[in-house]
Amino acid sequence: MVLDILYIFFYEAACAIFLPLPSEAPMFMFPNLSRVTVLATCALGKTAGACMVFVSGGLLRRSKLIFTIIDVVGVKSIFQKLSVWSERLINSYGYLGFIFLMSTPGMPMRSAIYSVSVLKINVALFAGGVAVGTIIRNSLVWGGYRGLRTILAALGLLE
């Protein structure tokens, strides 16, 4: 159980820093842990990784490693478009735009994390936004999955 929690924490931190992987994955990968435990660990791990990016002053954003990974995966143009869109949303709506981006399933969180540098907010406010956004995002994905399973079961399409 402790190893599972550590795995979730470090996976989420890595997703915030450089991994182009879905941060919602732990919600499905650890059925033996309570959803509250998984949500809390996801929020803490994502916040820790995001704070590393925030405090580093953009060094990771300028790192060739991130763009090499994005290029290898083949999502470079999508990532660039989302980054520009994130900056516009954050410029227009400020902190609420940031929380919206962090809460949107499927949206690369790194785009929002890197873009938030234009807001000039303190680390505590940033960390709170990352944690709240992660909990909302993962809850939406988990709830959608459970709802879809319920509907499919009611229609007799699941065993």
C-alpha positions as CSV (number, residue, x, y, z in Angstrom):
1,M,0.0,0.0,0.0
2,V,2.8,2.4,0.9
3,L,4.6,1.6,-2.3
4,D,1.4,2.2,-4.3
5,I,1.1,5.6,-2.7
6,L,4.8,6.5,-3.4
7,Y,4.3,5.3,-7.0
8,I,1.3,7.6,-7.5
9,F,3.1,10.5,-5.9
10,F,6.2,10.2,-8.1
11,Y,4.1,9.5,-11.2
12,E,2.1,12.6,-10.7
13,A,5.2,14.7,-10.0
14,A,6.8,13.4,-13.2
15,C,3.6,14.2,-15.2
16,A,3.7,17.8,-13.9
17,I,7.4,18.1,-14.8
18,F,7.9,16.3,-18.1
19,L,5.9,13.2,-18.8
20,P,3.3,13.5,-21.5
21,L,1.1,10.9,-19.9
22,P,-2.5,11.1,-18.5
23,S,-2.4,12.2,-14.9
24,E,-5.8,10.5,-14.3
25,A,-4.3,7.0,-14.8
26,P,-3.8,6.3,-11.1
27,M,-7.6,6.6,-10.6
28,F,-7.9,3.3,-12.6
29,M,-4.6,1.6,-11.8
30,F,-5.1,1.2,-8.0
31,P,-8.5,-0.4,-7.4
32,N,-7.5,-1.6,-3.9
33,L,-6.9,2.0,-2.6
34,S,-9.7,4.3,-1.7
35,R,-10.5,7.0,-4.2
36,V,-9.9,9.6,-1.5
37,T,-6.4,8.2,-0.9
38,V,-5.6,8.2,-4.7
39,L,-7.1,11.7,-5.2
40,A,-5.1,13.1,-2.2
41,T,-1.9,11.4,-3.4
42,C,-2.4,12.6,-7.0
43,A,-3.0,16.2,-5.7
44,L,0.1,16.1,-3.5
45,G,2.4,14.6,-6.2
46,K,1.1,16.9,-8.9
47,T,1.5,19.9,-6.6
48,A,5.1,18.9,-5.7
49,G,6.1,18.5,-9.4
50,A,4.3,21.7,-10.4
51,C,6.0,23.7,-7.6
52,M,9.4,22.4,-8.8
53,V,8.6,23.8,-12.2
54,F,7.2,27.0,-10.8
55,V,10.2,27.7,-8.5
56,S,12.7,26.7,-11.2
57,G,11.8,29.9,-13.0
58,G,11.1,28.1,-16.3
59,L,14.4,26.2,-16.6
60,L,12.4,23.0,-17.3
61,R,10.3,24.8,-19.9
62,R,13.5,25.7,-21.8
63,S,14.9,22.2,-21.4
64,K,15.3,20.3,-24.6
65,L,14.2,17.0,-22.8
66,I,10.6,18.1,-22.6
67,F,10.4,19.0,-26.3
68,T,12.3,15.9,-27.3
69,I,9.8,13.7,-25.5
70,I,6.9,15.7,-27.0
71,D,8.4,15.4,-30.5
72,V,9.1,11.6,-30.1
73,V,5.5,11.0,-29.0
74,G,4.3,13.0,-32.0
75,V,2.2,15.7,-30.3
76,K,4.5,18.7,-30.8
77,S,2.0,20.8,-32.8
78,I,-0.9,20.0,-30.5
79,F,1.3,20.9,-27.5
80,Q,2.3,24.2,-29.0
81,K,-1.3,25.1,-29.8
82,L,-2.5,24.2,-26.3
83,S,0.4,26.2,-24.8
84,V,-0.6,29.3,-26.7
85,W,-4.3,28.8,-25.9
86,S,-3.4,28.3,-22.2
87,E,-1.5,31.6,-22.1
88,R,-4.4,33.4,-23.6
89,L,-6.9,31.9,-21.2
90,I,-4.7,32.7,-18.2
91,N,-4.1,36.3,-19.5
92,S,-7.8,36.8,-19.9
93,Y,-9.2,35.1,-16.8
94,G,-6.2,35.0,-14.4
95,Y,-6.3,32.6,-11.6
96,L,-9.7,31.2,-12.4
97,G,-8.5,30.5,-16.0
98,F,-5.6,28.6,-14.4
99,I,-7.9,26.5,-12.2
100,F,-10.1,25.8,-15.2
101,L,-7.1,24.6,-17.2
102,M,-5.9,22.4,-14.4
103,S,-9.4,20.9,-14.0
104,T,-10.0,20.1,-17.7
105,P,-9.7,16.4,-18.5
106,G,-7.4,15.7,-21.4
107,M,-5.7,19.1,-21.2
108,P,-1.9,18.8,-20.7
109,M,-1.4,20.3,-17.3
110,R,2.2,21.2,-18.2
111,S,0.8,23.9,-20.6
112,A,-1.1,25.5,-17.7
113,I,1.8,25.1,-15.3
114,Y,4.3,26.7,-17.7
115,S,1.8,29.4,-18.7
116,V,0.9,30.5,-15.2
117,S,4.3,32.3,-14.9
118,V,2.6,35.3,-16.5
119,L,0.3,35.7,-13.4
120,K,2.9,36.6,-10.8
121,I,1.2,34.7,-8.0
122,N,2.8,33.3,-4.9
123,V,3.8,29.7,-4.6
124,A,1.0,28.9,-2.0
125,L,-1.7,30.2,-4.3
126,F,-0.2,28.3,-7.3
127,A,0.0,25.1,-5.2
128,G,-3.6,25.5,-4.1
129,G,-4.7,25.9,-7.8
130,V,-2.8,22.8,-8.8
131,A,-4.2,20.7,-6.0
132,V,-7.8,21.8,-6.5
133,G,-7.5,21.4,-10.3
134,T,-6.1,17.9,-10.0
135,I,-8.8,16.8,-7.6
136,I,-11.6,18.2,-9.8
137,R,-10.0,16.8,-13.0
138,N,-9.5,13.3,-11.6
139,S,-13.0,13.3,-10.0
140,L,-14.6,14.2,-13.3
141,V,-12.8,11.4,-15.1
142,W,-13.5,8.8,-12.5
143,G,-17.2,10.0,-12.2
144,G,-17.6,9.9,-16.0
145,Y,-16.1,6.4,-16.1
146,R,-18.4,5.1,-13.3
147,G,-21.4,6.8,-14.8
148,L,-20.7,5.2,-18.2
149,R,-20.3,1.8,-16.6
150,T,-23.7,2.2,-14.8
151,I,-25.4,3.2,-18.1
152,L,-23.9,0.3,-20.0
153,A,-24.8,-2.1,-17.2
154,A,-28.4,-0.9,-17.2
155,L,-28.6,-1.5,-20.9
156,G,-27.2,-5.0,-20.4
157,L,-24.0,-4.3,-22.4
158,L,-21.7,-5.2,-19.5
159,E,-21.5,-8.5,-17.8
